[in-house]
């Protein structure tokens, strides 16, 4: 491990041992854990790996995916899409080295799959595993406490139902596990433990095709409120919000002919957790108390920012993407993600390709940041998919045929 990696991991390990003040080492990668100076009022949560785009298709379209056509990885974005899938069953595996410019052993793996029960019902499942790599924990004197590999994972299952010809809804249940310190003692007295949470998603999806005089037009609309769940604690006297998130989006597909189609998509995201108030000597001077229950935090998140409505607008991030398909075989993608500088400041372009070869599919994405010294620079994702329907060439999918980017 080179000097840069060692310094970065030492900073993370030190932050993890600051658990009584909250494991905000689980910070978005543009925050203070990597040494960036910031006085911005950034919303922090634990288990924030749940917000990272795990698959290559959405990752290549600026992290937009709530309203795009269904694919195997819809579980993360909007499980309600599964009932509109062309195929009856599929499974995929995604891999992403994380912050690879700083460390060489952090990674995220994502396993997802679905199975249509009938034409109007489907079940989905996924496993997200985040490894922070090997770390050496030390005390304030620099003495080694222990060697440990912090890790987190989430496992979930979903049920989706078609409510009408063009409308569906889904419910997802999720178990979240986070072990960041391996039981290390902090402040010479307080023991830490692994965090646990149970959460759920509620999503809806609308998909409608319109036949024009020359082209077919397909409109997709999606909404997903994800990670509605219990707080997570790492110490006896501390509990923290997981990243409850609202995602709304639209996608428009133009089928030019039987070989060519293009899709444009746009998503907005907002965390449904309290915004930290401004405190002076432990007294709130602006904003609202963020030590509240989960339901109160969700509803209050729309109007609790210290600077009012203008700050609430800053808490919305934007994702937009384009996808081109040729003959349902080759895809080219690009996208853009933007977050306000006062709320993390992540801004980046994304690019990617996709290939379908009968049973197998392969997708790749690449991220280019538009801000200086951003640790997300050069992030890559790889996704390999397997279509069980096409393993039996005599089996014909019962689902209606839709756009080529399904």
Secondary structure as GFF3:
##gff-version 3
##sequence-region A 1 406
A	DSSP	alpha_helix	3	16	.	.	.	ID=ss1
A	DSSP	three_ten_helix	19	21	.	.	.	ID=ss2
A	DSSP	three_ten_helix	24	26	.	.	.	ID=ss3
A	DSSP	three_ten_helix	32	34	.	.	.	ID=ss4
A	DSSP	three_ten_helix	48	51	.	.	.	ID=ss5
A	DSSP	alpha_helix	56	59	.	.	.	ID=ss6
A	DSSP	alpha_helix	74	77	.	.	.	ID=ss7
A	DSSP	three_ten_helix	79	84	.	.	.	ID=ss8
A	DSSP	beta_strand	89	97	.	.	.	ID=ss9
A	DSSP	beta_strand	107	118	.	.	.	ID=ss10
A	DSSP	beta_strand	121	138	.	.	.	ID=ss11
A	DSSP	beta_strand	144	164	.	.	.	ID=ss12
A	DSSP	beta_strand	167	179	.	.	.	ID=ss13
A	DSSP	beta_strand	185	186	.	.	.	ID=ss14
A	DSSP	beta_strand	190	191	.	.	.	ID=ss15
A	DSSP	beta_strand	195	211	.	.	.	ID=ss16
A	DSSP	beta_strand	216	229	.	.	.	ID=ss17
A	DSSP	beta_strand	232	235	.	.	.	ID=ss18
A	DSSP	beta_strand	238	240	.	.	.	ID=ss19
A	DSSP	beta_strand	245	255	.	.	.	ID=ss20
A	DSSP	beta_strand	260	271	.	.	.	ID=ss21
A	DSSP	beta_strand	278	280	.	.	.	ID=ss22
A	DSSP	beta_strand	283	286	.	.	.	ID=ss23
A	DSSP	alpha_helix	294	300	.	.	.	ID=ss24
A	DSSP	alpha_helix	309	314	.	.	.	ID=ss25
A	DSSP	beta_strand	316	326	.	.	.	ID=ss26
A	DSSP	beta_strand	330	338	.	.	.	ID=ss27
A	DSSP	three_ten_helix	341	343	.	.	.	ID=ss28
A	DSSP	beta_strand	347	357	.	.	.	ID=ss29
A	DSSP	beta_strand	360	369	.	.	.	ID=ss30
A	DSSP	beta_strand	380	387	.	.	.	ID=ss31
A	DSSP	three_ten_helix	389	391	.	.	.	ID=ss32
###
